[in-house]
Amino acid sequence: MRSRIRALALTAACAALAAPLLTAPAQASPAPPRTGFEESDGARWTSQPEEQRLLRTIDKATDRVSVSRIGTTKQNRPVQLVRVGERRTASTVLLVCSQHGDEPSGRDACLSTIRDLAYAKDKKTKRFLSRTTLLFVPTANPDGRAANTRGNSEGVDINRDHIALKTVEGRAMAAVIRDHKPDAIYDLHEYGATPKYYDKDLFDLWPRNLNTYGAVHKEARALSLDYVRPAAEADGHTTGTYGIWTDPVTGEPVKQVAGDGQERILRNASGLKHAAGLLIESRVDPLTDAEKNDEALNNRRRVHSQLSALGGLFSYADEHRWRLEAASTASRLAGLRDRGPVYLGGADNDPAEPAEIIEDPACGYRLTPQQFADVKDELGLHGVTVKRDDGGVLVPLRQPARALVPLLLDERAPYHLVTGQPDTDC
């Protein structure tokens, strides 16, 4: 503005000379950065150095985005959290991208989405980000992505570590969930097809664990059936339920090959931690002869299907935010009432056996000082509260983490951390 005023003044002063004065054109804003995947038109996946450059550029360009390190892998790579939002909000959605290092399409979808949200100027996006905070873990398994392996550098499947929390990566995600209390958790993966029974462009699945609070379970199904699948189908992608083979003629279920209720998987752990969780799986295998002959074409389809589904997630998060927050809050309050059975097995499509049901749980589990020393860090990461007394440590069930406590401490639970002593005199 000052330069324009100065130019006008000079023009007036020089009018007698009839000499036109030209002002320099305003400099255009720098173009938003592109991912390595975009630069190569899908011929290769974004490298980790390219990811770091992209995130640094975005972090500096706008206050809408902040990048922080939440962990460091065994091979000294950062596990990062990217926060996208206009301000602090009540509604929070966490996106965990590529827990399995050899499933990269979700990661590239996350990276380009972070960039697009960071630079968006339209009113709809600004309004959305003023009411919802998005948290991204863009590369949840950096060592595995570098080696293109399912597990991390120690060969551990991170998506089977959301109870034991033995990996740096699993612990980092548990801390994010504990500290930010997301209302929804969206977990991006890929899968190998089995034509003709199991070959949709995208599969998804909600928490099946029977300890998931009813309203949270309902919202997770709504996210899938009413938003994510319709959004993907509107862009021409086929969808289905993860883990279920279907008859190619009738569409009826044939058998279940995955997708149970075990609590150590993030999809199920999300429900136990009061979030509407959703697993999303894009098809790795080529769909057409053209994709067989052009790897980049296949890669672009994989990423595009993930991006289509993300559109459904964001619509759901915006339109359901009040119901989602209410479900998450009610789930936490249910633990404080300390009522009802706890399930050690089964799923929403597979009733628990009688031996898998604790019909009348004890009011808590008692740990010896040594037991508590062995698991106190994991309990803390899970957000479990404890009471110390002369007899050691009591872990009460009357707390928001009620549904999780027996799964961590009861000897009958398949993935328990330590065997606590049930206490009926709390």
Helices and strands as residue ranges (DSSP letters): H 2-13, G 15-17, H 36-39, H 48-61, E 65-72, E 78-84, E 91-97, H 105-119, H 123-131, E 132-137, H 142-147, G 158-160, H 168-180, E 184-191, E 202-205, H 214-222, I 223-228, H 229-234, E 239-241, E 244-246, E 253-256, H 266-272, E 276-283, H 289-293, H 295-319, H 321-337, E 342-343, G 354-356, E 357-358, E 364-367, H 369-381, E 387-389, E 392-396, H 405-409, E 421-423
